[in-house]
Amino acid sequence: MNALELLRLALSRLRTSRLRAALTMLGVVIGVASVVALVGVGQGTTTNITTRLASLGTNLLTISPVSRSSTAKPLTLEDAAAVAKVDGVAAVAPELQTSTSVVFGTKSTTTSIVGTSADYARVRAYDVWQGSFLTPASVESGLRVAVLGATTASDLGLDASSIGSTVSIGGLPFEVIGILQPKGGTGFQNPDDQVLVPLAAVSKYFVAGDTIRTIGVSVASNDQMTAVTNAITALLRDRHELAATDTADFSIFNQTQLLDAASSISGTLTLLLGGIAGISLVVGGIGIMNIMLVSVRERTREIGIRKAVGARGRDILAQFLIEALTLSLLGGLIGIVVGLGVSALIGQLAGWGFQFSPSTVAAAVVFSLLVGVVFGVWPARQAARLDPINALRYE
């Protein structure tokens, strides 16, 4: 008997006991749907995290002061200027930050005020939505001009027609010259909730002293990240007069390392979720084995008759194995559809969209077939090994 005929017999058998077949497949459906949905959610989370981190800057290094002793030296504008001359550095943006109220008309908000240079947009990968960004001339002169993040502009009720308006920052008037494209951040340190002004204006009106909080560095290419980091480290240690045995009074944070770490963690989480969901698929396979064993017992006389008219043991084995495979494969296909639907719904609600992975679907199909084989072989062997005389006597 060929495979097509065996498949026809299996489908005919399943149709005669639809409810039992449906309940048997339910375990596989739930297992496969869980695997597909959870892996999809894991992949969506990974993509979302990677996109968010990448949006913070391309090939970004962030230099921050570390005050470990009273002799530690702060970062200065001269340090930033020196870093800008390092080979492989594409742009440098010194930053000085404070927090204060911003008022426009009857609306107000408290947000971060970042004093920086004209290269900030390039270093931190910002695009201007309306108006213009800070210019070298406005930065050098310390003009009272401001570029607003998308969230800050929305909180103040500012839109495209508001370019040229005046907002009050800490009680001082600043002209709005631009509004940035949103990056999509939320919560603490939202990259869209800030106001950018010339660094000299912040140090003059809000923060006393000539030190800076951080220095953002954009490296020309990803291949140069390590070399540039080492060159900057050597440069700043020399400028801060640190001996070889002295602990650095600054730290250099590599954005690429964070991206790699986040991707690794998300990948591990995805595997963990998939593994947990796979347990329910094994449970579904046990259900198939149980039902097939019951089916062998119920059809003992049928098996005896088939053997009496010439059916071989391998024919009986193939018949019951095909039935188990059909159950698991149908359950797997239904589970894939359900899992993709759940994954799409969660992605829509979470905001990262639908993440479709052909490899996950292919793996789910293969896993379903394996479940059918693994948990169908024993019942099929039990059926194939029945003695035809004893089978015909079975009541």
C-alpha positions in Angstrom: 0.0 0.0 0.0 1.5 3.3 -1.0 1.8 6.5 1.1 -1.1 8.3 -0.6 -3.5 5.4 0.1 -2.3 5.3 3.8 -2.9 9.1 4.1 -6.4 8.6 2.7 -7.1 5.9 5.2 -5.7 8.1 8.0 -7.9 11.0 7.1 -10.9 8.7 6.8 -10.2 7.3 10.2 -9.9 10.8 11.7 -13.2 11.9 10.2 -15.0 9.0 11.9 -13.9 10.4 15.3 -13.7 14.1 14.8 -14.1 15.2 18.4 -11.4 12.8 19.7 -9.0 13.8 16.9 -9.6 17.5 17.6 -9.0 17.1 21.3 -5.8 15.1 20.5 -4.5 17.7 18.2 -5.3 20.5 20.7 -2.1 19.8 22.7 0.0 20.1 19.6 -1.9 23.2 18.5 -1.2 24.9 21.8 2.4 23.8 21.8 3.2 24.9 18.3 1.2 28.2 18.7 3.1 28.9 22.0 6.5 28.3 20.3 5.8 30.4 17.3 4.2 33.2 19.3 6.9 33.4 22.0 9.7 33.2 19.5 8.0 35.9 17.5 7.7 38.1 20.6 11.4 37.5 21.4 12.5 38.4 17.9 10.3 41.5 18.0 11.8 42.6 21.3 15.3 42.1 20.0 14.6 44.2 16.9 12.9 46.9 19.0 15.8 47.1 21.4 18.4 47.1 18.6 16.6 49.8 16.7 16.2 52.0 19.8 19.9 51.6 20.7 21.0 52.2 17.1 18.9 55.4 17.0 20.9 56.9 19.9 23.9 57.3 17.6 26.0 55.6 14.9 29.4 54.2 16.0 29.0 56.1 19.2 31.5 56.5 22.1 30.4 58.4 25.2 33.2 59.8 27.4 32.1 60.6 31.0 34.1 61.8 34.1 34.7 59.4 37.0 35.4 61.2 40.3 37.3 58.5 42.3 39.4 61.0 44.2 39.9 64.7 45.0 42.7 64.8 42.4 40.5 63.6 39.5 40.2 66.1 36.7 36.9 66.9 35.0 36.3 66.9 31.3 36.7 70.2 29.6 36.1 71.8 26.2 39.8 71.5 25.6 39.6 67.8 26.1 36.7 67.7 23.5 38.8 69.7 21.0 41.7 67.4 21.5 39.6 64.3 21.0 38.2 65.7 17.7 41.7 65.6 16.2 42.1 61.8 16.9 42.3 59.8 13.7 39.1 58.0 12.9 36.9 60.5 14.8 34.1 61.8 12.5 32.4 64.3 14.9 32.5 65.3 18.6 29.8 66.9 20.7 30.5 68.1 24.2 27.4 68.1 26.5 26.4 70.0 29.6 23.0 69.2 31.1 20.6 70.6 33.6 16.9 70.4 34.3 14.5 73.3 34.5 11.1 74.4 33.5 10.2 75.5 30.0 7.1 77.7 29.4 5.2 78.6 26.3 2.0 80.6 26.7 -0.1 78.8 29.3 1.7 75.5 29.0 4.8 74.4 30.8 7.0 71.3 31.3 10.1 70.4 33.2 12.7 68.8 31.0 16.4 68.4 30.3 18.3 71.3 29.0 21.3 70.1 27.0 24.1 72.6 26.1 26.0 71.2 23.2 27.6 72.0 19.8 26.4 72.0 16.2 27.7 68.4 15.7 25.3 67.0 18.3 22.7 66.0 15.7 25.4 64.0 13.8 26.8 62.3 16.9 23.5 61.4 18.4 21.8 60.7 15.0 19.0 63.3 15.2 17.1 64.7 12.3 15.4 68.0 12.2 11.6 67.9 11.5 11.0 71.6 11.2 13.3 74.6 11.2 17.1 74.2 11.6 19.6 72.8 14.1 22.2 74.7 16.1 24.9 76.3 13.9 28.6 76.8 14.6 28.0 80.6 14.7 25.1 80.4 17.3 27.1 78.0 19.4 30.3 80.1 19.4 28.3 83.2 20.3 26.2 81.5 22.9 23.0 82.8 21.4 19.7 82.1 23.2 18.3 79.8 20.6 16.7 76.4 21.2 16.0 73.2 19.3 13.1 71.2 20.9 12.7 67.4 21.1 9.4 66.0 19.7 7.9 65.2 23.1 8.9 68.6 24.6 7.4 70.4 21.6 4.2 68.4 21.9 3.9 69.1 25.7 4.2 72.8 25.0 1.7 72.7 22.1 4.3 73.7 19.5 4.1 72.6 15.9 5.6 73.5 12.5 4.1 77.0 12.6 5.8 77.7 15.9 9.3 78.1 14.5 10.5 81.5 15.5 8.4 81.6 18.7 9.9 82.4 22.0 9.8 80.0 25.0 10.9 80.7 28.5 13.7 78.4 29.8 14.4 78.9 33.5 12.8 82.4 33.2 14.9 83.5 30.2 13.6 83.9 26.7 14.9 81.6 24.0 14.0 81.6 20.3 12.8 78.2 18.9 14.7 77.6 15.7 13.9 73.9 15.2 11.9 70.8 16.3 13.5 67.3 16.0 12.1 64.2 14.4 10.9 61.8 17.1 13.0 58.7 18.0 10.1 57.0 19.8 11.4 57.0 23.3 9.4 56.9 26.5 10.0 57.2 30.3 13.2 58.2 32.0 15.8 59.8 29.8 13.4 60.0 26.9 15.6 61.1 23.9 12.6 63.1 22.6 12.0 65.0 25.8 14.8 67.6 25.9 15.8 71.1 24.7 19.1 71.7 23.0 20.8 75.0 23.3 24.4 76.3 22.7 26.7 75.0 25.4 27.9 78.5 26.3 24.4 79.6 27.1 23.9 76.7 29.6 27.3 77.4 31.3 26.5 81.2 31.4 22.9 81.1 32.6 22.3 77.7 34.3 25.4 75.8 35.3 28.5 77.6 36.7 32.0 76.5 35.7 33.7 75.5 32.5 33.5 71.7 32.9 31.3 69.5 30.7 29.2 66.4 31.6 30.0 64.1 28.7 31.7 64.1 25.3 29.8 62.3 22.5 32.1 60.9 19.8 31.0 59.6 16.4 33.6 57.2 14.9 34.0 57.1 11.2 33.5 53.4 10.9 32.6 50.4 13.1 35.9 48.8 12.3 37.8 51.6 14.0 35.8 51.6 17.3 38.5 49.7 19.3 41.4 51.6 17.8 39.7 55.0 18.4 38.8 54.0 21.9 42.4 53.1 22.7 43.7 56.4 21.1 41.2 58.5 23.1 42.1 56.7 26.3 45.8 57.3 25.8 45.2 61.0 24.9 43.0 61.8 27.9 45.4 59.9 30.3 48.2 62.1 29.0 46.1 65.3 29.2 45.0 64.5 32.8 48.6 63.6 33.7 47.8 60.1 34.9 50.6 57.7 35.6 50.6 54.2 34.1 49.4 52.8 37.5 46.8 55.4 38.1 43.1 54.6 37.7 41.5 56.6 34.9 39.3 59.5 36.0 37.1 59.1 32.9 35.2 56.2 31.3 34.5 55.5 27.6 31.2 53.8 26.9 31.0 51.9 23.6 27.5 51.8 22.0 28.5 48.8 19.8 29.2 46.7 22.9 25.8 47.6 24.4 24.1 46.6 21.1 26.0 43.2 21.1 25.1 42.6 24.7 21.4 43.5 24.2 21.2 41.2 21.1 22.8 38.4 23.1 20.5 38.7 26.0 17.4 39.0 23.8 18.6 35.9 21.8 19.0 33.9 25.0 15.6 35.1 26.2 14.0 34.0 22.9 15.6 30.5 23.2 14.4 30.3 26.8 10.8 31.2 25.9 10.8 28.8 22.9 12.2 26.0 25.2 9.5 26.6 27.8 6.8 26.6 25.1 8.3 23.4 23.7 7.4 21.6 26.9 3.7 22.0 26.0 4.4 20.5 22.6 5.9 17.4 24.2 2.8 17.1 26.4 0.7 17.3 23.2 2.9 14.4 21.8 2.2 12.3 24.8 -1.5 12.9 24.2 -1.1 11.6 20.6 0.7 8.5 21.9 -2.1 7.8 24.4 -4.8 8.1 21.9 -3.0 5.9 19.4 -2.5 3.2 22.0 -6.2 3.4 22.7 -6.9 3.2 19.0 -4.7 0.1 18.6 -6.7 -1.6 21.4 -10.0 -0.6 19.9 -9.0 -1.9 16.4 -7.4 -5.1 17.4 -9.9 -7.2 15.4 -9.4 -5.0 12.4 -5.7 -5.5 12.6 -6.2 -9.3 12.9 -8.4 -9.3 9.8 -6.0 -7.2 7.8 -3.1 -9.5 8.7 -5.2 -12.6 7.9 -5.8 -11.4 4.3 -2.1 -10.7 3.7 -1.2 -7.4 5.3 2.4 -7.4 6.6 3.6 -6.0 9.9 5.3 -3.1 8.2 2.0 -2.2 6.5 0.3 -2.0 9.8 3.2 -0.1 11.2 3.0 2.4 8.4 -0.8 2.8 8.7 -0.7 3.8 12.4 2.5 5.9 12.0 0.8 7.9 9.2 -2.2 8.4 11.4 0.0 9.8 14.2 1.9 12.0 11.7 -1.3 13.3 10.2 -2.6 14.3 13.7 0.6 16.0 14.7 1.1 17.8 11.3 -2.5 19.1 11.2 -2.2 20.3 14.7 1.2 21.9 13.9 -0.2 23.8 10.9 -3.2 25.1 12.9 -0.8 26.0 15.7 1.4 27.9 13.3 -1.6 30.0 12.0 -2.7 30.7 15.6 0.9 31.5 16.8 1.5 33.9 13.9 -1.8 35.6 14.7 -1.0 36.0 18.4 2.5 37.2 17.5 1.1 39.8 15.1 -1.4 41.0 17.7 1.2 41.4 20.4 3.6 43.1 18.0 0.8 45.6 17.0 0.0 46.3 20.6 3.7 46.6 21.7 4.5 48.8 18.7 7.2 46.8 17.0 5.0 45.4 14.2 4.7 41.8 12.9 7.9 39.8 13.0 7.7 36.9 10.5 10.5 34.3 10.6 10.3 31.6 7.9 12.9 29.6 9.9 10.7 29.5 13.0 7.7 28.3 10.9 9.9 25.6 9.2 11.2 24.5 12.6 7.7 24.3 13.9 6.6 22.0 11.0 9.7 19.8 11.5 9.1 19.6 15.2 5.5 18.7 14.7 6.5 15.8 12.4 9.1 14.7 14.9 6.4 14.6 17.6 4.3 12.5 15.4 7.2 10.1 14.7 8.5 9.9 18.2 5.2 9.4 19.9 3.6 7.4 17.1 6.3 4.7 16.7 5.5 2.8 19.9 1.7 2.5 19.3 2.4 1.6 15.6 4.9 -1.1 16.7 2.4 -2.5 19.2 -0.1 -2.8 16.3 2.4 -4.3 13.9 3.4 -7.0 16.4 -0.1 -8.3 17.2 -0.6 -12.0 16.5 -3.3 -12.3 13.9 -5.0 -15.3 15.6 -5.1 -13.7 19.0 -6.3 -10.4 17.3 -9.2 -12.2 15.7 -10.2 -13.7 19.0 -10.1 -10.3 20.7 -13.5 -9.1 22.0 
